Amino acid sequence: MATTEADDPIMISALQHYSYCPRQCALIHMEQTFDENVFTLRGRAVHKRVDEPTSDQAAGVRVERALPLYSERLGLVGKADTVEFHAGGIPYPIEYKHGPKRVREHDDLQLAAQALCLEEMTGKEVRYGAIYHHSSRRRREVEISEDLRQHVMETTAAVRAMLKAGVLPPPINDDRCRHCSLVQICQPEALAAKRRLHGLRETLFDPESD
C-alpha cells in the first residue's frame, strides 16, 4: 500500500517554526530539541487557560478549547487554542500569543493552517480567524485569504521535504536569534564565524585566485 501524507503527519506548529526559522523548525521537529527562555515561559503562561479541553456556550456561540485538529489532505495534525462556532456552525479559530498586538506572518500562517483543518473537519468555509495578543488583551482578526492558503500548502511541502531529507539547515544569525529559546543550542554566531573563516581559507589557498 502506498504511503500518503496523512500516514506521516506534520505538526501545525512546525509551519510556524519553519516560517520563523527553518533551522529552529528542524531542531524541534527533526532532532526533538527544546529549551526554555523568558519568551517560551510567557507563552506557556498565556496558553495555560486554553490547554485543557472545555466546551462552553454563550450568546449563541459554542466555544471549544484545546480542540484537536487534522487534515488528511495536507497531512497536518495539531490543536487549536480556541474555536468559536458561530451561526450555522461556522468555525472561527483563535490562536493565543503573548506580547502586544502586532502582525506576524508566522502567526498568521499557523492560524490559517488551523482554518484549513477546520474546513476539512466540518465542511464549512473558514474565512476569518483571530490572533489574541495577551499583553494588549486584544484580538487581531486575520482573513484566511487565498495567498495565505497557498502559503500554508507551500510551507507544509517545504517542512515535509526538510524532515524527509534529514539535513539541518544552516543558522540564519540575525535579529530573530535574540528571541529564540534555542540560541544556545543553535550557536548561530559561532557557526557563522566558522563558515566565514572557512571561506577565507579557501580564498587564500585557492591557486587560481588573484
SVG drawing of the C-alpha trace seen along z (x, -y; Angstrom):
<svg xmlns="http://www.w3.org/2000/svg" viewBox="-28 -47 76 49">
<polyline fill="none" stroke="black" stroke-width="0.4" points="0.0,0.0 1.4,-3.4 2.3,-5.8 0.2,-9.0 1.0,-12.4 -1.7,-11.5 0.4,-8.5 3.3,-10.8 1.6,-13.9 3.3,-17.2 2.5,-19.3 0.8,-22.5 3.2,-24.3 6.0,-23.2 4.8,-25.6 5.0,-28.5 8.5,-27.4 9.6,-27.0 8.3,-30.4 10.2,-32.0 13.4,-30.0 13.9,-26.7 16.7,-25.7 14.6,-26.2 11.9,-24.0 14.4,-21.3 15.9,-21.4 12.5,-21.0 10.7,-18.6 13.6,-16.7 16.1,-16.5 13.5,-16.8 15.4,-19.6 13.7,-22.2 14.7,-24.7 13.0,-27.4 13.6,-31.1 11.6,-34.1 9.6,-34.1 8.6,-30.4 7.7,-30.7 5.4,-33.7 3.8,-31.7 3.3,-28.8 1.6,-31.0 -0.7,-32.5 -1.7,-29.1 -2.4,-27.7 -6.1,-28.7 -6.7,-27.1 -4.6,-23.9 -7.5,-22.0 -10.3,-20.8 -13.5,-22.5 -16.8,-23.4 -19.0,-26.4 -22.0,-28.2 -22.5,-31.9 -24.8,-34.2 -25.4,-31.5 -21.7,-30.9 -20.2,-27.5 -16.6,-27.8 -14.3,-24.8 -10.8,-25.0 -7.8,-22.7 -9.7,-21.3 -7.7,-18.6 -7.3,-19.3 -6.3,-17.3 -6.1,-17.4 -5.7,-14.2 -5.4,-16.2 -2.4,-18.2 -1.1,-15.7 -1.4,-18.1 -2.3,-17.5 -2.4,-19.8 -4.6,-21.6 -6.5,-24.9 -6.3,-27.1 -9.9,-28.2 -12.5,-27.7 -15.8,-29.6 -18.6,-28.1 -21.0,-30.8 -24.3,-30.7 -24.6,-27.8 -21.7,-26.1 -19.1,-28.3 -15.7,-27.8 -13.7,-30.9 -10.2,-29.8 -8.4,-31.9 -4.7,-31.5 -3.3,-32.9 0.1,-34.7 2.0,-36.6 3.1,-40.1 1.3,-43.2 -0.9,-43.4 1.2,-43.3 1.2,-41.5 3.5,-38.4 3.5,-36.4 4.4,-33.1 1.5,-33.5 -1.0,-34.1 0.4,-31.1 -0.3,-28.9 -3.8,-30.3 -4.5,-29.6 -3.4,-26.0 -5.9,-25.6 -8.6,-27.1 -7.9,-24.6 -8.0,-21.7 -11.4,-23.0 -12.7,-23.3 -11.9,-19.7 -13.2,-18.5 -16.5,-20.4 -17.2,-21.0 -17.7,-24.7 -15.7,-27.5 -13.5,-29.4 -12.9,-32.9 -11.6,-34.6 -9.9,-33.8 -8.0,-35.8 -4.8,-36.1 -5.4,-37.1 -2.5,-39.2 -2.3,-38.6 -0.3,-41.7 -2.7,-44.1 -5.8,-41.9 -6.9,-42.5 -7.8,-40.3 -6.3,-40.9 -8.6,-39.5 -7.0,-37.6 -8.5,-37.0 -7.9,-33.5 -7.0,-34.7 -6.1,-32.7 -2.5,-33.9 -2.4,-32.7 -3.9,-29.3 -1.3,-28.9 1.4,-29.8 0.2,-27.0 0.4,-24.5 3.9,-25.6 5.2,-25.7 3.8,-22.3 5.6,-20.9 8.8,-22.6 8.7,-21.3 7.9,-17.7 10.8,-17.9 13.2,-19.1 12.2,-16.4 12.5,-13.7 15.9,-14.9 17.1,-14.9 19.5,-17.8 19.8,-20.5 19.6,-24.0 22.4,-26.5 21.8,-29.2 20.3,-32.5 22.2,-34.6 20.1,-37.7 17.8,-39.6 15.4,-36.7 18.1,-34.7 17.8,-37.1 14.3,-35.9 14.8,-32.2 14.9,-29.8 17.3,-27.5 20.0,-30.1 22.5,-28.5 22.0,-25.1 22.0,-26.5 25.1,-28.7 24.4,-30.9 27.3,-33.3 29.9,-30.6 28.8,-28.7 28.6,-31.8 32.1,-32.8 33.3,-29.2 31.8,-29.5 33.4,-32.9 36.8,-31.5 36.4,-28.5 35.5,-30.8 38.5,-33.0 40.9,-30.0 39.5,-28.7 40.2,-32.2 43.7,-32.5 44.8,-29.0 43.0,-28.9 45.8,-28.8 43.5,-30.3 42.5,-33.3 44.1,-36.7"/>
</svg>
